[in-house]
């Protein structure tokens, strides 16, 4: 997973751990309603690899270099990017114009 910082990054609620390849999200419960709130407060996600603030070169080397080499050798290969609109998928695949 490739992550990038944003101007409104919620450092209080999201903790990235590139060494463990995990992301932990914490959203405190709303305790003001006067009722029992069984809402989950913490989530932890484990990825094969977390590329935080990674350069294009690092993303290429980790994610696609082997696939591109296979295509050059005559084998079929597929690279799929998915994510939120305007999150950088096209830039990650093609670079800047």
N, C-alpha and C positions, 0 to 999 in steps of 0.2 A: 504494500500500500504506500503510495506517495502522498505525503502531506506537505502543505505549505502554510506559512503564517498569513494571517489576515489582519487588517487594522482593528477589527473587533473580536480578536481571538479571546476566548473565555478561559484564561489561565486558571481561574478559580475552580472551574468545573471540569476541565479536560486535562488529563495528565498523559503525556506521551513518553513512553520508555523505549527508545530505539534499541537499547541493549537487550531487552527481553522481548522486543517486537510486540509490545502490547499498548493498548490505549484504554485508559480508565475514565469513565464518565460518571460524574457525581451531580445529582440534581436533588437538592434538599426538599423534603416533604413540606407541603403547606399545612401547618398545624393550627391554622387560625379558624378552621371551619367548625370546631366543636364536635367533630365526629371521628370515628376510628379511620385512620388512613393507612392502608396496607400497601401503599404505592412503593415500588422499588426505588431506592435512592442511588444505588451504585451498580454500574455495569462494567465488565472488563472483557475486552476483545483481544484475542491472540491472532496474529497474522504470520504468514510464512516469512515475510520481511517487511519492516517498517522503514521507509525511506523518507526521513524528515529533513527538509531543506536540502534535499539531494540535488546535485548538479545533473544536467542532461546526460553528461558522460557516465555518471554513476548509474543512472536509471537505465541507460542503454546497455552498459556492461552487465548489470544484474538481470534485467528482464528480457532483452531481445537479441543480444549478440549471438547467442547460440542459434536462434531461429533464423536470423539473417544469414549466418554462415551456412546453414542447411539449405536455404533457398539458392545461394550461390553454387552449392554443390549439386543442385538439381532436385532437391526434395521439396515437397509442399510444406508450408508452414503457415500458421495463423497467429496473429497478435491481436488481442481484443482489449480495448480500453472501455471502462464504464465508470460512471460517476455523475455527480450533480452537474447541471447545466452551468457552463462558464467556469468549471473547476480546473481547466487546463489540459483536457484530454488531447485536443488537436495539437496544442503546443508541445506536449510531451511526445506525440507521435511524429510531428513534422518539424519542430523547431520554429524559430521566428522567420518572418518573411524577409 
